Amino acid sequence: MLNKYARAFFTRVLTPFAALLLRLGVSPDAVTLIGTAGVMAGALVFFPMGEFFWGTIVITIFVFSDLVDGNMARQAGISSRWGAFLDSTLDRVADGAIFAGFALWYAGSGDDNILCAVAIFCLASGQVVSYTKARGESIGLPVAVNGLVERAERLVISLVAAGLAGLHKFGVPHIDVLLPIALWIVAAGSLVTLIQRVVTVRRESAEADAAEADADASAVGSADQGSEADR
Protein backbone atom coordinates (compact mmCIF):
# COMPACT_ATOMS: atom_id res chain seq x y z
CA MET A 1 0.00 0.00 0.00
CA LEU A 2 2.82 2.41 0.79
CA ASN A 3 4.54 1.59 -2.51
CA LYS A 4 2.04 3.59 -4.54
CA TYR A 5 2.46 6.87 -2.65
CA ALA A 6 5.85 6.78 -0.94
CA ARG A 7 7.73 5.63 -4.05
CA ALA A 8 6.30 8.48 -6.16
CA PHE A 9 7.19 11.06 -3.49
CA PHE A 10 10.76 9.91 -2.91
CA THR A 11 11.34 9.49 -6.64
CA ARG A 12 10.66 13.19 -7.12
CA VAL A 13 12.86 14.13 -4.16
CA LEU A 14 15.78 11.96 -5.28
CA THR A 15 15.68 12.90 -8.98
CA PRO A 16 18.34 15.67 -8.66
CA PHE A 17 20.66 13.30 -6.78
CA ALA A 18 20.19 10.64 -9.45
CA ALA A 19 21.03 13.20 -12.13
CA LEU A 20 24.20 14.17 -10.23
CA LEU A 21 25.37 10.55 -10.07
CA LEU A 22 24.86 10.19 -13.81
CA ARG A 23 26.95 13.29 -14.45
CA LEU A 24 29.70 11.78 -12.29
CA GLY A 25 29.68 8.65 -14.46
CA VAL A 26 28.12 6.29 -11.89
CA SER A 27 26.03 3.48 -13.39
CA PRO A 28 22.61 2.39 -12.07
CA ASP A 29 23.92 -1.17 -11.54
CA ALA A 30 26.76 0.17 -9.37
CA VAL A 31 24.24 2.04 -7.20
CA THR A 32 22.17 -1.15 -6.87
CA LEU A 33 25.20 -3.19 -5.75
CA ILE A 34 26.52 -0.55 -3.35
CA GLY A 35 23.08 -0.03 -1.84
CA THR A 36 22.60 -3.74 -1.22
CA ALA A 37 26.06 -4.07 0.31
CA GLY A 38 25.34 -1.14 2.62
CA VAL A 39 22.01 -2.57 3.77
CA MET A 40 23.60 -5.96 4.41
CA ALA A 41 26.44 -4.38 6.40
CA GLY A 42 24.02 -2.35 8.52
CA ALA A 43 21.84 -5.37 9.21
CA LEU A 44 24.42 -8.12 9.69
CA VAL A 45 27.05 -6.08 11.55
CA PHE A 46 25.00 -3.80 13.81
CA PHE A 47 21.79 -5.75 14.49
CA PRO A 48 23.41 -8.92 15.88
CA MET A 49 25.25 -6.69 18.38
CA GLY A 50 22.00 -5.05 19.48
CA GLU A 51 22.98 -1.72 17.90
CA PHE A 52 19.55 -1.17 16.39
CA PHE A 53 19.70 2.63 16.24
CA TRP A 54 22.96 2.86 14.31
CA GLY A 55 22.11 -0.17 12.20
CA THR A 56 18.85 1.46 11.17
CA ILE A 57 20.62 4.71 10.30
CA VAL A 58 23.06 2.87 8.03
CA ILE A 59 20.31 0.81 6.40
CA THR A 60 18.09 3.85 5.83
CA ILE A 61 20.90 5.68 4.05
CA PHE A 62 21.50 2.80 1.66
CA VAL A 63 17.92 1.58 1.20
CA PHE A 64 17.11 4.63 -0.93
CA SER A 65 19.40 3.21 -3.61
CA ASP A 66 16.37 1.12 -4.58
CA LEU A 67 14.74 4.33 -5.81
CA VAL A 68 17.86 6.05 -7.10
CA ASP A 69 19.03 3.31 -9.47
CA GLY A 70 15.70 3.08 -11.31
CA ASN A 71 15.50 6.85 -11.50
CA MET A 72 18.98 6.97 -13.00
CA ALA A 73 18.10 4.32 -15.59
CA ARG A 74 15.00 6.23 -16.68
CA GLN A 75 16.85 9.55 -16.92
CA ALA A 76 19.63 7.97 -18.96
CA GLY A 77 17.20 6.01 -21.13
CA ILE A 78 18.96 2.75 -20.36
CA SER A 79 16.21 0.81 -18.58
CA SER A 80 16.67 -2.88 -19.30
CA ARG A 81 15.41 -6.31 -18.34
CA TRP A 82 18.79 -7.02 -16.76
CA GLY A 83 18.56 -3.93 -14.57
CA ALA A 84 15.06 -4.83 -13.44
CA PHE A 85 16.15 -8.40 -12.69
CA LEU A 86 19.24 -7.30 -10.74
CA ASP A 87 17.29 -4.74 -8.73
CA SER A 88 14.50 -7.17 -7.83
CA THR A 89 16.92 -9.97 -6.93
CA LEU A 90 19.09 -7.80 -4.69
CA ASP A 91 15.98 -6.38 -2.99
CA ARG A 92 15.28 -9.92 -1.77
CA VAL A 93 18.87 -10.25 -0.56
CA ALA A 94 18.67 -6.96 1.37
CA ASP A 95 15.31 -7.83 2.93
CA GLY A 96 16.64 -11.22 4.00
CA ALA A 97 19.69 -9.62 5.60
CA ILE A 98 17.55 -7.29 7.72
CA PHE A 99 15.45 -10.04 9.25
CA ALA A 100 18.47 -12.33 9.50
CA GLY A 101 20.11 -9.62 11.60
CA PHE A 102 17.13 -9.59 13.95
CA ALA A 103 17.16 -13.40 14.13
CA LEU A 104 20.88 -13.45 14.96
CA TRP A 105 20.35 -10.99 17.81
CA TYR A 106 17.55 -13.01 19.37
CA ALA A 107 19.44 -16.26 18.83
CA GLY A 108 22.45 -14.78 20.62
CA SER A 109 22.58 -11.95 23.13
CA GLY A 110 18.87 -11.21 22.77
CA ASP A 111 18.22 -14.70 24.13
CA ASP A 112 14.67 -15.19 22.90
CA ASN A 113 14.05 -18.25 20.75
CA ILE A 114 10.42 -17.33 20.07
CA LEU A 115 11.33 -13.92 18.65
CA CYS A 116 14.17 -15.55 16.72
CA ALA A 117 11.58 -17.84 15.13
CA VAL A 118 9.28 -14.88 14.42
CA ALA A 119 12.13 -13.02 12.71
CA ILE A 120 12.91 -16.10 10.59
CA PHE A 121 9.22 -16.35 9.68
CA CYS A 122 9.26 -12.69 8.61
CA LEU A 123 12.31 -13.41 6.45
CA ALA A 124 10.78 -16.48 4.81
CA SER A 125 7.27 -15.10 4.37
CA GLY A 126 8.61 -11.92 2.81
CA GLN A 127 10.45 -13.97 0.18
CA VAL A 128 7.38 -16.12 -0.52
CA VAL A 129 5.07 -13.10 -0.75
CA SER A 130 7.33 -11.67 -3.45
CA TYR A 131 7.59 -15.05 -5.18
CA THR A 132 3.82 -15.55 -5.40
CA LYS A 133 3.39 -12.33 -7.36
CA ALA A 134 6.38 -13.00 -9.62
CA ARG A 135 5.29 -16.58 -10.29
CA GLY A 136 1.70 -15.57 -10.94
CA GLU A 137 2.77 -12.92 -13.42
CA SER A 138 5.14 -15.40 -15.10
CA ILE A 139 2.17 -17.65 -16.01
CA GLY A 140 0.28 -14.71 -17.48
CA LEU A 141 -1.88 -13.60 -14.55
CA PRO A 142 -2.16 -9.96 -13.42
CA VAL A 143 -2.16 -10.82 -9.67
CA ALA A 144 -4.28 -7.71 -9.16
CA VAL A 145 -4.22 -7.37 -5.39
CA ASN A 146 -2.81 -4.79 -2.99
CA GLY A 147 -1.58 -6.88 -0.08
CA LEU A 148 -1.91 -5.76 3.51
CA VAL A 149 1.85 -5.81 4.22
CA GLU A 150 4.04 -5.59 1.14
CA ARG A 151 7.76 -4.79 0.95
CA ALA A 152 7.45 -1.10 1.80
CA GLU A 153 5.32 -1.83 4.85
CA ARG A 154 7.66 -4.57 6.03
CA LEU A 155 10.65 -2.25 5.84
CA VAL A 156 8.98 0.79 7.38
CA ILE A 157 7.42 -1.08 10.30
CA SER A 158 10.52 -3.10 11.15
CA LEU A 159 13.12 -0.35 10.65
CA VAL A 160 11.18 2.39 12.44
CA ALA A 161 10.63 0.04 15.38
CA ALA A 162 14.27 -1.07 15.36
CA GLY A 163 15.54 2.50 15.27
CA LEU A 164 13.30 3.54 18.15
CA ALA A 165 14.14 0.38 20.10
CA GLY A 166 17.80 1.31 19.74
CA LEU A 167 17.15 4.42 21.83
CA HIS A 168 17.02 2.08 24.83
CA LYS A 169 20.83 2.21 24.85
CA PHE A 170 20.59 5.99 25.16
CA GLY A 171 18.56 5.68 28.34
CA VAL A 172 14.98 5.70 27.02
CA PRO A 173 13.15 3.17 29.21
CA HIS A 174 11.00 0.31 27.93
CA ILE A 175 11.17 1.48 24.30
CA ASP A 176 12.94 -1.72 23.27
CA VAL A 177 9.55 -3.48 23.42
CA LEU A 178 8.68 -1.85 20.08
CA LEU A 179 10.84 -4.24 18.05
CA PRO A 180 9.14 -7.46 19.24
CA ILE A 181 5.73 -5.85 18.64
CA ALA A 182 6.80 -4.82 15.13
CA LEU A 183 8.07 -8.31 14.29
CA TRP A 184 4.77 -9.87 15.34
CA ILE A 185 2.87 -7.29 13.26
CA VAL A 186 5.06 -7.93 10.20
CA ALA A 187 4.73 -11.71 10.63
CA ALA A 188 0.93 -11.57 10.90
CA GLY A 189 0.61 -9.04 8.07
CA SER A 190 2.88 -11.07 5.80
CA LEU A 191 0.78 -14.17 6.42
CA VAL A 192 -2.40 -12.27 5.54
CA THR A 193 -0.74 -10.87 2.41
CA LEU A 194 0.42 -14.32 1.35
CA ILE A 195 -3.11 -15.66 1.73
CA GLN A 196 -4.49 -12.69 -0.24
CA ARG A 197 -2.11 -13.35 -3.12
CA VAL A 198 -2.67 -17.10 -3.18
CA VAL A 199 -6.46 -16.61 -3.20
CA THR A 200 -6.13 -14.01 -5.97
CA VAL A 201 -3.93 -16.26 -8.11
CA ARG A 202 -6.36 -19.15 -7.62
CA ARG A 203 -9.32 -17.00 -8.69
CA GLU A 204 -7.52 -15.46 -11.66
CA SER A 205 -6.21 -18.83 -12.84
CA ALA A 206 -9.72 -20.33 -12.65
CA GLU A 207 -11.09 -17.41 -14.64
CA ALA A 208 -8.31 -17.68 -17.22
CA ASP A 209 -8.80 -21.44 -17.58
CA ALA A 210 -12.56 -20.97 -17.97
CA ALA A 211 -12.03 -18.27 -20.62
CA GLU A 212 -9.66 -20.55 -22.54
CA ALA A 213 -12.15 -23.41 -22.34
CA ASP A 214 -14.92 -21.16 -23.67
CA ALA A 215 -12.67 -19.95 -26.48
CA ASP A 216 -11.78 -23.55 -27.42
CA ALA A 217 -15.45 -24.54 -27.36
CA SER A 218 -16.35 -21.57 -29.56
CA ALA A 219 -13.57 -22.45 -31.99
CA VAL A 220 -14.77 -26.06 -32.21
CA GLY A 221 -18.33 -24.87 -32.69
CA SER A 222 -17.31 -22.52 -35.49
CA ALA A 223 -15.33 -25.30 -37.18
CA ASP A 224 -18.32 -27.65 -36.99
CA GLN A 225 -20.61 -25.00 -38.48
CA GLY A 226 -18.11 -24.46 -41.30
CA SER A 227 -18.10 -28.18 -42.03
CA GLU A 228 -21.91 -28.25 -42.12
CA ALA A 229 -21.94 -25.33 -44.57
CA ASP A 230 -19.40 -27.06 -46.86
CA ARG A 231 -21.73 -30.02 -47.17
N, C-alpha and C positions, 0 to 999 in steps of 0.2 A: 504493500500500500504506500509506503514512503517513497518507493522507487519513482513513482510517477511525478511527484512534486519536488522532492529533495534533489533528485538528479538534475532536473531542469534548472533549478535555482543555482546549484553549485557549478553547473556547466557554464552558466553565464558569468559567474564570479571568477572562475578559473581560466576563462578564455584568454585574457591578456598574458597570464603566466604561460599558457600553452604556446602562445605566439612567440614569447620570448625564448622558450626552449628551442623552438624550430629555428629561430634566427641564430642561435648558438650552435646549431648543427646536431642537436640531440635527436635521436630517433624515437618514435613511439614505443617500439619494442624494448629499447633500453630503459625507458621510464617504467614500463610494465615489469621488467625484471628487477630493477632497483627497488621499486615499490614493494614487490612481493618479498624481497630479501629483507627490507626494513621491517615489514610487518612480522615476518617470522622471527627476526632478532628480538623485537620488542616482546613478542609473546613467549618465546622459548628461552629467553635469557632472564627477563624480569619477572614474569608471572610465577615460574617455579620457585623463585626466591621470596615470593610474597610482596614484591614491589609493584603493586597494581597501579598506583598513581603514575609512576614514571614509565611503566610499561605501556599504559594507555596513551600517555603523551606521545611516545615514540610511534606507536601504531597509528594514532590519529594523523600524525604528520605524513606518514607514508601511505595510508589507506586512500588518500585523495588521488594517488596516481591512477587509480581505477577510472577516474573521470578525466584526468589530464591526458592520458595516452590516446583515448578515443577522440577527444577534442583535437589533439594534435593531428591525428590521422585525417580527420574531416577537413581541417584547415589546409593541410598539405595536399589533399586530394589523393591520398594513398591508402584509403581504407581497403582492406583485403580480407579474404577468408582466413588466411593464416593469422593475421592480427586478431581477428575475432576469436579464433580457436585458442591462441596463446593467452589472450586476456581472460577468457572464460576458464581455461584450465588452471591458470595460476590463481584466479579468485578462489577456486576450491582448495588449493594448497594453503593460501593465506588463512581462509576460514578454519581449516583443519588445525593449523598451528595455534590459533587463538584458543580454541577449546582444548587442544592438547596441553597448552600451557596451564589452563585452569586444572585439568585433570592431574597433571604432574604435581601441582601445589597440594591438592587434596590427597594425593597418594603419598606425599612426603610430609613436609612440615605442617601442612594443613590438617593432616591426620583425620580425614573424614571419608571413609570408603563409600558412603552413600552419595555424597556430593561428587566424588570422583566418578562414580557410575553415571550420575546425572550429566556431568560434563562430557563424558564419552558418548552418552546418548545424544546430546546436543550436536556433537561432532558428526556422528553417524547419520542422524536424521537430517541434518543440514545437507549432507552430500546426497542423500536419497531424494530429498525434496527437489533439489536441482536436477537430479537424474531423471525423475519422472517427467518433468516438463520437456527436457531435451529428448528423451526417448519417445514421448508422445508426438513431438513435432517431427521426429525422424521418420515416423510411419505415416506422416501426412495429416495429423490432427492438429487443430489450432490450440488445444489445451487452454481454452478461454476461461480462466478463473484467476481472480485476485486472491491469493492465499492470505490467511490471517497473519502469519509470521513468515515473511520472505527474507531474502538476504539482508536487505537494508534494516529491517526490524531486528533481526538477530544481532547484527553488529551494534546498532544503536543501544539496544537494551543492555547487552552484555558489557559493552565498553563504557557506557555511562555509569553503570553500576560498579564496574571494576575500578574506574577512576575515583568515584566517590568513596568506595570501600578503602581505597588506598590512603585516604585522609586519616584513617585510624592510626597510622604511624606518625601522624602529625599532632596527635592528641585529641582528635574528635571521637568522642565515646560512642560505642555501639553502632557506628555507621557501617562497620564491616559486614553487618547482617544483610546489606543490600545485595551483595554478590550472590549468596545462596538463593535469595528470593528471585533474582533475575534469572539464574540458571533454571530454576523450576519453571518460571514463566516461559522462557525460551523453549524448554523441553516440551511443555504442554502445547504451546503454540505451534511448534514444528510438527508435532503429532497430528494436530487438527489440520494443518496445512497439507500434510502428506495425505490424509484421508480425503480432503477436498480435491486434491489433484487426481488421486486414484479414481474416485467416483466420477470426476469429470471425464477422464480418459475412457472409463468404461462406458459412459453415456455416449460420448462422441464416437467411439468405435462402433457401438451398436447402431447408431444412426448412420454412420458411413457404410457399414455392412448392409444395412437395410436398403440404403439408396442404391448401392451397387447391385443388389439382388433385383430391385425394381427395374433398374436400367437393363440388366441382362434379360429379364422377363419381357420387357418392352421390345428389346432387340429381337428376341426369338419370335415374339408375336408379329412383328413387322415382317420378318423373314417368311413366316408361315403365310401371311396375307399375300406377300409377293409371289409365293409359289402357287397359291390358289388362283391368282390373277393370270399367271402364265399359262395355266391349264385352260 
